[in-house]
C-alpha cells in the first residue's frame, strides 16, 4: 500500500516550498501565486490522490467546519426528505456534513457518537429520534458541549425541537371526514411504547376532533354524532415491506362487523396497505369506506384511488432546525419560544376520502 501524499511530499517532488503548495491547494489563500504554479500543484495533487489532513486543519483553524446529522429514518421517504433538506441547508452555510443512519446497524448510535466526537463536529441535527437507548448515547454529546437541535421524532431533553404539528393536522383531517358525513371513524396507527411521539400526537388530535370518549366497537346503526375507535396493528413491521402490517390489520378488521366508514392511517404506507386489503376484500373506496394517510409521500398521488393525506412541511422544518443550530454554534442564546417549534401541516384532499381533489 502506497503512503498517502502529503503537502511536504508534494513540495519536495515539485521543488517548491511547503507554504507555496499549501497556498496553491487553498482556494481562499491570501497568498498570490502564478496560475501556472497553482495548476502544476493541483494537477500533481490530483495525480497522487492527495487528501488534506482533516485533523491538521482542525489544529490550525481551531474548528472542523463539519456539522453532523443523526438520521433515524431508515427507509422512510419523508424522513429522508427532512435529512436531505437539512444537509443542503448546512452546506449552504459553508459547512461539510457528516451523516450517520443510526437504525441500519446494532449499536449505530454509539458508533455514530464516536464518529462525531472524532470528527470534532461543531453542531448536530438529530432527525427523527425514535429510540430511548440512543437518547442516552446522545446525552454524552450534549455533555461535551456540542450544540444539538432535534428535527421531528422525539425531543431530546435540553435541545431545541422542530416538528410538524401532528395533533392539529389529525384534528383537521378528522373534522374534514366528519364534514363529509362520516360518523364511524377509526384511527389505525402505531402506538408501540411510551416513546412513540408520532402516535401519541395523532391520537390526541383524533380524540379532540371526535369530542366524545372512544369506543371498543361501532354500533350497527348509523350514529347521529361521530364515534371514534382506535386500533393498532399487532402484526410485526417488515423492514422492506412497510405496507404489510397495515394490510394484515385491515384484513382482520374487515372480517368483523360492524365496519367503520372511515379509516385514518398513521402514515401513507399504512394507508396503501389498508387500500390493498379493501381491494382484495371487494370493499369500495371511498364508496363504502374512506381511507386517509399521513406524510404525503409520492406514492399516494399515483394510486388507483389517489390518497387523501397530510403533508408535513419537511423543507421548512429542516431549514428552521438548521437556523437554530447555526445560532447556537455562533454562541447565541435562544428564547424560550425557540425550544419547541411546531409548524403547520397541510391537508391534501384527493379521492380516497370521498370528496373531489383540490
N, C-alpha and C positions, 0 to 999 in steps of 0.2 A: 504494500500500500504506500503510495507516494505521500510525502509530507505536505500538508496544506500550505499554499502560498501565503507569504506574509508581506507586509509593506517593506520590511527590511530586505527580504529576498528579492522583491521586485526592484528595489533601488539598486542593489548590488548587480543584478543581471543587466539593468539598463544603464548603469554608470551614472546614476542620479543620486541626489541626497534623499534621505527618507522623508524630509519635510516637503520636498518637491512632489514626491509620489503621493503623499497624504493630501496635498493641496489639489493634485490632479484628480484624485478619486472623490473629492468632496465638492459637489456642485455648488455648495454655499460658501466655499472658502473665500476669504477676502484677498488671498494671495493671487496676484496676476501672473499667469503663465502664457507662453505662446500656445496657440491652438495645436501646433504640431506636437508639442510636448504632451499636452493633455491627451491627444489622440494616441500617441505612442504608448503612454502609460495604461490607458484604458483598454487598448487592444491586447496588450500583453497580459493585463489582469484577467481579461475575458478568456484568453487562450489557456491560462493556468488555472482557471476556475477560482479566482481569488474571492474569498468571502471575508467581509470585515469582522473583526473580533468584537462581538457584542459586549462582552464584559469589559474589555479595554475602553470601549466607548462610554460605558456607564461610569467607569472610574474617572475619565476625563471630564465628562459633562455633568456628573452628579445626578443623572436621571437616565431612565431607559428609553423613554419615548414610546412605551408599549402600554396598551390597555387590554385587559383580559375580558373574555366573555365566557362565563359558565353557562352552558346550554343544557337544559334538562328535557328538551322537547322530543328526543328520539326521532321518529319518522313523521311526526305531526307537521302538516303543511303550515298551519297558522303559527306554530312555534318557530319554525324555520324562517318564516317571513319576518317575525319580530327580530330574531337574531341577525338576519341579513340587513335589515334597515339600521339596526344598532351598529353593525360593523361598518356600513357605509358612512354613517354619521361620525364615527370615531376616526376613520381615515380622512374624512373631510376636515377634521380638526387637526390634522397633521400628525396623527399617531399611527403606529402599527398595531395590528390586532393579533393577540394570542388567544385562540378559541379552543375550548375543550368540550366535547359531548360527554356529559357525566354518565348518562344511562347506558352507554354502549359496553361497559366493562365493569366487573366487580371491583369495588374499591376505586371507582372512577373519580369520586370527589377527592379522596386523599391524594391520588396521583396528580389530579388537576391542581390542587392547592400547592403541592410541592413544586410543580412546574411554574406556577405563578410566582411563588417566592423566589425560585431560582432565577427567573427572568427579571425580577425586581419590577414587576408591573406597577404602574403609577395609579391605577384605579381598576375597578372590576364591575362589570354588569352581570348580575345573576339573573338569567332569563328562565322563568318557568320553574322555580324551586318547588319540588314536589316530594321531597324525601327528608324526613326529620333527622336521619343519620347524617346526611350530607350537611345539614344545618350546623351540626357540631363541628364538622371539619371547617366550614366557612367561618365559624366563630374565631378560629385560630388566625385567619387572615385579618379579621377585624382587630384582634388584639395587636397585630403587627402595625396597625395604623394605616393600612391601605384603605382608601375610600371605597365604599361599596354602595351600589344602588340596585334594588331588585326590580325586575321588569316582569309583570304578570306573575302567575304562580302564587305561592305563599310568601308572606312577609318574613324578613329576617330582622329580628329584634335590633333596634338601633339604626337601621338603614332606611333611607327614603324608599318609598314604594310607589310604582306607577302601574296601573292596571285599568282595564275596561270596566265600566260599571255594569257588571253582570246581573246584579239584583234588579236594577232599573230596567235593563234590557228584557229580562224574562218577565217582569211585571207587564211591560208594554206588549210583549208577544202574547201573553195570556189574555190581556184585555182585548187585543185585536181579535183573537179567536172567539171570545165571548161576544164581541160585537158582531161577529158573523153568524151568531146563533148557536154556537157550540156550547153545550151545557154539561157534558160529562168529559172532563179533561184529565188526562193522565200525564204525569211527568216521568219520563224514563231517562234516568241519569245515573252517574256513578257517585256513590256516597261512601266509598270504602275508607273507613277510618276518620278520625277527627282532624287529620291533616289535609283533607280534601277541601281546599278553599273553594274551588270552582263549583263543586256540587252543592256546597252549603249556600253560596250566593244565589245560585239558580233556584234552589228550594225556597229561599227567603222571598225572592221576587214572585214566585209562583203562588206561595201561600198568601202573600199580601194582595195579589190580584183576585184570588178566589174569595177571600174575605170571610170564609167560614171554616170550621175545623175539617181537616182532611178525613176521608172515609177509607175503609178497607175494601169495600165492594160498591159497585154502582147499582142503583135501582133499575128495575126492568122498564119502568115508565120514564118518560122524559121529564126531568125536574124543571120547575119554573125558574129556579135560580141555579147558577153554576155550582157544580160539585167537583172537588179535586181529589185526586188519588195519586200516590207516588209509589213506584216500584223501582228497584234497581236490579240490574242483571246479576244473577248468581253464576253465570257462565264465565269461565276464565277468559281474560283477554288474550288474543293471539298477536304476537308482535308484528307479523307480516299480513295479518288479516284483521284490520280494525273494525270490520263490519259484522264479523261472526257473532260476537256476544249479543249484540242488539237483535240480530236476526233470530237467534235461538230464543231469546227472551220474548220477542214479538210472536213467534210461533206458539209459544207456551201461553201467552196472553190470548191469542185468537182462538185457542182451544177451549176457552172458558166463556161464560156469559154471565151477565150482560157485558157488552163491549163498551169502551169509551167512544165518543165521537170525535175526539182529538187527542193525539199523542205528541207531546212536546219532548224532543230528544235533547240530551245534554250537549251533543255535538253533531256535526254533519255526518260523520262516519256512522254513528248510531242511526241517524235518520235514513241513510242509504240501506243499512241492514234491515230496518223496520219496513221500508218500502219493498224490499225484496221479499220479505215474509208475506206482506199483503198481496203482492203479485202472485206468489205461489199458492196462496190460500183463496184466491179469487175475490179478495176484498177490494172494492173500487176506491181509489184515492184520487180526488178528495170527496167523491160522492158519498161513500159510506163512512169514511174516516179521514180526517185531516191529519197530516204529519208535518212537523216543522223541525228544523235543525238549529244549529248554533255554530258560528265561526265563518260562514260564507266562503268555504273552500271552493276551488274552481269546479269540482265535480258537480255540485248542486245545480248549476245552470244548464248542464248538458243531459240531465236525466230525462227519461220519457215523460215524467211528471216533474217539471222543474221545481226545485225545493225552496220553500219559504224558510228564511233563516235570519240570523243576527250577524251583522258584520262588525267585527271589532276594529277599532282604529289603530291597526298594528304599526303603521308608519309613525303616526302622531305619538303613540305611546313610546316607541323606541327613541324618537327624537327628544322627547321630554326627559326620558331616563338619562340619555347621554348628556343633555344640557345640565341636568342636576349634578351628574358625576363630574363634568368639567368644572363646575363651580366649586365643588368640594375639593377637587385636585388643585385648584388655584388658591385654596385657603379660605374661601368664602364660607360664611355661616348661613345655613338655610333657615327660613322662617318655619314656624310650627306647621303652617298650612302646606308646606312642601313635603312633609313627612309621609303623607298619604294622598296621592292624587288619583282620582277616578275620572276617566274620560268617557263621554257618552258613546254608546254604540248605536248602530243604525239598523232599523227594521227593514229587511229586504223581502218584499212581498212578491211571491210567484204563485204558480197554480196549485201547489200541494196543500195549501190551507183552504182552498175553496173560493178565493177571491181573485179577480183579474190581476195580472202582474202590473207593477207600476215602477 
